[in-house]
């Protein structure tokens, strides 16, 4: 699950949703903040609770279900990436 923070939902995304998604058994929860510098917190469900697996900016490479996942967080707001 990936959430993109917005000013109106920031507290819900970083609070209540952590518990809701953990109860639902969602293994990965990534929270992206588009405020410069664009960043992401990666959570992983361990024994029923989310643990912070890292805070990232720029280019990110994570492993999900044994496969590498590459993300360019800056491309989310960089107009040059739209070409």
C-alpha positions in Angstrom: 0.0 0.0 0.0 1.3 3.4 -0.9 -0.1 6.6 0.6 0.8 10.1 -0.7 0.5 12.6 2.1 -1.7 15.7 1.8 -2.0 18.4 4.3 -5.6 17.4 5.2 -4.9 13.7 5.8 -1.3 13.7 7.0 -2.2 12.8 10.7 -4.6 10.1 9.6 -2.1 8.5 7.1 0.7 8.4 9.8 -1.6 7.4 12.6 -4.9 5.6 12.3 -4.1 4.0 8.9 -1.0 2.3 10.3 -3.3 0.4 12.7 -6.1 -0.3 10.1 -3.6 -1.6 7.5 -1.8 -3.7 10.1 -5.1 -5.2 11.2 -5.9 -6.0 7.6 -2.5 -7.8 7.3 -1.0 -5.5 4.6 2.7 -6.4 4.6 4.2 -3.2 3.1 3.0 0.4 3.8 4.9 3.2 2.1 4.2 6.8 2.9 5.3 9.4 0.4 5.7 13.1 1.3 5.8 15.3 -1.8 7.0 18.4 0.1 10.6 19.1 -1.0 12.7 17.1 -0.7 10.4 14.3 -1.7 10.7 11.5 0.8 9.3 8.1 1.7 9.0 6.1 4.8 8.8 2.3 4.3 7.0 0.3 6.9 6.8 -3.5 7.0 4.5 -5.6 9.0 6.3 -7.7 11.6 4.4 -9.8 14.2 1.3 -7.7 13.7 2.9 -4.3 14.0 4.6 -2.0 11.4 8.3 -1.4 11.8 10.1 1.5 10.1 12.3 -0.2 7.4 13.9 3.1 6.3 13.4 6.7 5.2 14.4 7.5 1.7 14.7 10.3 -0.8 16.0 10.5 -4.4 16.4 7.0 -6.0 15.3 4.1 -3.9 15.7 0.3 -4.5 13.7 -2.0 -2.2 13.0 -5.7 -2.3 9.4 -6.7 -2.3 8.4 -10.4 -2.3 11.9 -11.3 -3.5 11.9 -8.8 -6.4 13.7 -5.5 -6.6 11.6 -2.4 -6.9 13.2 0.8 -8.1 11.6 4.2 -7.4 12.7 7.7 -8.4 10.9 9.8 -5.8 12.0 13.1 -7.4 10.3 12.2 -10.6 7.0 12.5 -8.8 7.2 16.3 -8.8 9.9 17.0 -11.4 8.2 18.4 -14.5 11.2 17.2 -16.7 10.2 13.6 -15.8 6.9 14.1 -17.7 8.6 14.3 -21.1 
